[in-house]
Amino acid sequence: MNREQAIELLNKHIKNEKMIAHCLASEAVMRKVAERLGEDPDEWGMAGLLHDIDVEITNADPFKHGKRARELTGGLLTENAIDAIEMHNEVSAGKDRSTKFHHALAASETKTGLIFATALVYPDKKISSVKTKSVVKRMKEKHFAASVKRENIMECERVGLSLDEFTQIALNAMSEISDKLGM
């Protein structure tokens, strides 16, 4: 599947603009993480882009979300990408994440939420204004973006990235596409 096909598929199944921005951000972060780790940026980027392909169909039901990805992508992604997409939600997967790809996707897609939330408290609400130190500080504030699972973000360490390095990678990736994210 090429990126254009993936964007068409994303727009077919996801109508919420904020969810689309989250998927674009997840793609950007996954591409940069893959580059840093010597993995395939296209494969990892596609997993980031399409990881929530079934979120509206399943109404984000944690017992269903992720299970429809294989069907909705029609065999156009690699088995590794589908596996990572299914595993980004351990509840529906019914097993623990076990690969670098699994951990990277769970950490990356979750990190985007914390970065978006951090940007929203800045006066200009721009991702480019957000500093690594601010995002890391917000990680420690349990009531800030309370729905963001900090333990998922910390899976960055399971792929060999410190929290600071991972945060900087994610901020850089999101800043590069901030015009597409509306921030």
Residue pairs with C-beta under 8 A, 6 or more apart in sequence:
1 9
1 46
1 73
1 76
1 77
3 45
3 46
3 49
5 76
6 46
6 49
6 50
7 49
9 50
9 53
9 72
9 73
10 20
10 23
10 49
10 50
10 53
11 20
13 53
13 54
13 56
13 57
13 72
14 20
14 23
14 52
14 53
14 55
14 56
15 56
16 56
17 182
19 52
19 55
19 56
21 116
21 180
21 181
21 182
21 183
22 52
22 109
22 112
22 113
22 116
23 48
23 49
23 50
23 51
23 52
24 49
24 177
24 180
24 181
25 112
25 115
25 116
25 173
25 174
25 177
25 181
26 48
26 49
26 51
26 52
26 105
26 108
26 109
26 112
27 45
27 46
27 48
27 49
28 45
28 48
28 173
28 174
28 176
28 177
29 48
29 108
29 109
29 111
29 112
29 169
29 170
29 173
29 174
30 41
30 44
30 45
30 47
30 48
30 49
30 104
30 105
30 108
31 41
31 42
31 44
31 45
31 48
31 173
32 41
32 169
32 170
32 172
32 173
33 39
33 44
33 104
33 108
33 159
33 161
33 166
33 169
34 40
34 41
34 43
34 44
34 45
34 104
35 41
36 161
36 169
37 100
37 104
37 159
37 160
37 161
39 100
39 101
39 104
43 78
43 80
43 81
44 81
44 84
44 101
44 104
44 105
46 77
46 81
47 77
47 81
47 84
47 85
47 101
47 105
48 105
48 108
48 109
50 69
50 73
50 77
50 81
50 85
51 66
51 69
51 84
51 85
51 88
51 105
51 109
52 65
52 109
53 68
53 69
53 72
53 73
53 85
54 64
54 65
54 66
54 67
54 68
54 69
54 72
55 65
57 68
57 72
58 64
58 65
58 67
58 68
62 89
62 91
62 92
63 91
63 92
64 92
65 89
65 91
65 92
66 85
66 86
66 87
66 88
66 89
66 92
66 93
67 86
67 92
69 82
69 85
69 86
70 82
70 86
73 82
77 85
80 99
80 101
81 101
83 99
83 101
83 102
84 99
84 101
84 102
84 104
84 105
85 105
86 92
86 93
87 93
87 95
87 97
87 98
87 99
87 102
87 105
87 106
88 102
88 105
88 106
88 109
90 96
90 97
90 106
97 103
97 106
97 155
100 158
100 159
103 155
103 156
103 158
103 159
104 155
104 156
104 159
106 152
106 155
107 152
107 153
107 154
107 155
107 156
107 158
107 159
107 166
108 170
110 148
110 149
110 152
110 153
111 153
111 156
111 166
111 167
111 170
112 170
112 174
113 145
113 147
113 148
114 135
114 138
114 139
114 145
114 148
114 153
115 127
115 130
115 135
115 170
115 171
115 174
116 127
116 181
116 183
117 138
117 144
117 145
117 148
118 130
118 134
118 135
118 138
118 145
119 125
119 126
119 127
119 129
119 130
119 183
122 129
122 130
125 183
126 178
126 183
127 171
127 174
127 175
127 178
127 181
127 183
128 175
128 178
130 171
131 171
132 164
132 167
132 168
132 171
135 167
135 170
135 171
136 163
136 164
136 167
138 144
138 145
139 150
139 153
139 163
142 150
153 163
153 166
154 163
156 162
156 163
156 165
156 166
157 163
161 169
174 181
